[in-house]
């Protein structure tokens, strides 16, 4: 053997000897099993599928929030995080009588909104394909596409016999995460309550990368309109991006202001919004308020329930600890863990892994763990309003009706038809704000 080749062989052996102790027996067995399956299983098996199966199996032994995201669902995962996709900007439903696709609400500033599409417009065809009998999922798939791609819709407008064709160009659609009380005729949100025009209602349904900026814009507009009190509804909000939650907290907290809640008597730095800690309880990161654009001077009530989680709990806890808002409703979910996204080898997906836990400004853990009594966010004294199962179902129907411009017919809601819903949690928040305003 040539001397050069011998040196390479000796170096390779030495490398293996040095690395062997660092590789556990389980890792070696896993590698052996994958190689054995790939080479000897009765029918050929793709190595990528074996890898995905192994990753899914490993993460299934972790908490509910750690998971493997294979390459074929990356696009859908990113859409959920970014709340963006290529489309036209309409919310759709199926007409129960004709089975045609119908516009429930246009979204302002999108291709559909800019083209003048209205709630109630019936979409008869998408390019050359009839929408009659299509499912919502199949119709949405036809409407979506790459930004810049054209699509032709054949529509029938209420009160008009003739149909018309509208050619639209798909664009990147940003779905709002900061919503209002009702939609007006053009699809934009009305935030001021009809019967209490001095009180604004803002619903954050998730935390995406634009939520902080959306919230800052909405609150700024509402202050100009004379808002005197604010309700922030985060019921059923599953959370989302940590930076978005920090942005919303920062909007209301002055960096020179210390939290009002300090259960252990320890000094808390002014402007502290949140800390994250590792499994040993060591602080990994601290997040602070900044000087730019703090808003205050009006009473705030935050609505939460047992499905308010993660980023929603961060905001609720922060505003409560600083005395910026009262919490109304029910104790939150207790999902106070931090997931980091680890980008694996190209074309092998992502690993979403729980790496730390969230701690509120007052130094209390948000995460619910076995044997721990103090977790999550609880309503303020006298403001705990629990809804029964039937009320929760009615709330979802009422919200569904208010979230679109085009009203649903009674036949569409036959299985879930309810009288006008009395939202006791929201009514309690309104009453509390009214008391604060009358005391000023």
Secondary structure, DSSP 8 states (H G I E B T S, - for coil): --HHHHHHHHHHHHHHHHHHTTS-HHHHHHHHHHHHHHHHSSS---HHHHHHHHHHHHHTTS-TT-EEE-GGGHHHHHHHHHTEEEE--EEEEE-TTT--EEEEEE-TTSHHHHTT--TT-EEEEETTEE-TT--HHHHHHHH---TT-EEEEEEE-TT-SSEEEEEEE-EEEE--SEE-SEE-TTS-EE-B-SS-TTEEEEEE--B-TTHHHHHHHHHHHHHHTT--EEEEE-TT---B-HHHHHHHHHHH--TT---S--TT-----TTEEEEEE-TTS-EEEEEE--STT---SSEEEEEE-TT--THHHHHHHHHHHTTS-EEEES------EEEEEEE-STTS-EEEEEEEEEEETTS-B-S--TT----S----TT-B----HHHHHHHHHHHHHHT-SS---TTTTGGG--SS---HHHHHHHHHHHHHHHH-
